[in-house]
Amino acid sequence: MAPGTMPLSCCRAMPKMGDGAKKPASETAPEQRWKLQVFYLCFYGFMTQIRPGESFITPYLLGADKNFTKAEVTNMITPVLSYSYMAVLVPIFLLTDYLRYKPVLVLQSLSHISIWLLLVLGTSVLAMQLMEFFYGITMAARIAYSSYIFSLVAPSRYQRMASYSRSAVLLGVFTSSVLGQLCVTLGGVSFLTLNYVSLGFVSFGLILTLFLERPRRSMFFNRPGEAGEAAAPTELDRMAIGDGSRDARGWRDMVLCRMLRELGALARQPQLRLWSLWWVFNSAGYYLMLYYAHILWNEISPTTDNRRVYNGGVDAASTLLGAVASFAAGYMKIRWTLWSELVIGVVTAFQAGLLLLMNSTTNIWLCYAAYILFRGSHQLLVPIAIFQIATSLSKELCALVFGVNTFFATVLKTIITIIVADKRGLGLSVHPQFYVYFGYFTLLAVVYLLAAVAVGVRHSRRGQPAELALAKGPCQLPVEVPAQEKSPEVGTARA
């Protein structure tokens, strides 16, 4: 989900010039109060990412502490994460809005505690599968944090607040990975002790969650309806015009139908369709690589010396590169209606090469480097995709589009997991799996590059009539040329 998809009527929290309407005291927080709330939420986002044992879960399961086999971890335990995430994604998305964020954040904290209790105390494959189930819940519940902050501030501050909240999370992940690596490499801390430390941090995160203030509004189920409120109408409000005589249930059904019809119409926009397809297909492959990369590292460089396991440092480096790439993407000024397919194709082909390198090398450091570059290249395109998809949508439709994209990506990821990784399917070990992922990204790259060629041919054909007309003289310029020159920009505006 894209941060900032919750268009709450908190836009009235900040006074406007010339706004003489008196706001209810219960709805208007003083300046210092909302700043304190935002600071606390960012601190909460940072602290809940401090789980120093997270980067070392796979070597912990394969090591002497748990002594599971690689086949058990690869084909029986890890696949449960994909199944769990798909099963809980839609219910948690709806509950986040219906329950107004905080209860879902509490559920996420309780699930984190359950994960580390099972890691510390569990000894069976079933216990580790249950651990992966709770991990899927925590992943699905991330939408609650990314949406919560927008209930605290005016819409004019959405972009800045999204930057703050995302920065807090990335800083927390980076700090957690570095802390874990320092404990293992310099402090000689065992993986079991590191998991006890992580359990302490996630328990503290639960305490922080309890002090979060529960918002009064959300996007769909808890919209402002009091007579004294004069917030700007949302997409739902506009769709509801003319339906005032219907009962509440019929009104919601009508709005949902209209939003789905509008979503179908939006799918005809080339840029929105392209980047949505990228989100679905490339995200599925990206997360499959993430799930099994640590197992691949253990296969390439098996060691009983914990000090030589550098998972935390690699995760920290990839997080840092991803943050830099996301920041740099904001400064890429190119004509996306013309070059999107080529950029996606080149990046996807680069990722396919990195997957082949990761799977074929026997040098663990080359594998680490390929992993870091793979994650960085994906994060480079994520903010571009968010902008290209969301720039012309209302926040309600934006939430719906990203929700649908994420759901389809999860379904695709689950299907691939069942076929390739699960013991009830092919049950492949990690090396053959990565060859499958290499083939998957190679196929995507070929499709994207062929699409780029097609776009280039169409563009050159459009330019030829204009060039011929200019050669004859300006007075003979065809009437259609301005429309042809403008059409790419129209695609950009609606991307």
Secondary structure, DSSP 4 states (H G I P E B T S, - for coil): --TT----GGGGSS--TT--PPPPTTT---HHHHHHHHHHHHHHHHHTT--TTGGGHHHHHHSTTT---HHHIIIIITHHHHHHHHHHHHHHHHHHHHTTSHHHHHHHHHHHHHHHHHHHH--SHHHHHHHHHHHHHHHHTHHHHHHHGGGSS-GGGHHHHHHHHHHHHHHHHHHHHHHHHHHHHTS---HHHHHHHHHHHHHHHHHHHHTSPPPS--SSSS----TT--PPP-HHHHHHTT-TTS-HHHHHHHHHHHHHHHHHHHTTSHHHHHHHHHHHHHHHHHHHHHHHHHHHHHHHS--S-GGG--HHHHHHHHHHHHHHHHHHHTT----HHHHHHHHHHHHHHHHHHHHHHHHH---HHHHHHHHHHHHHHHHHHHHHHHHHHHTTS-HHHHHHHHHHHHHHHHHHHHHHIIIIISTTTT---HHHHHHHHHHHHHHHHHHHHHHHHHHHHHHHHHHHHHHHHHHH-GGG--TTHHHHHHHHHHHHHT-
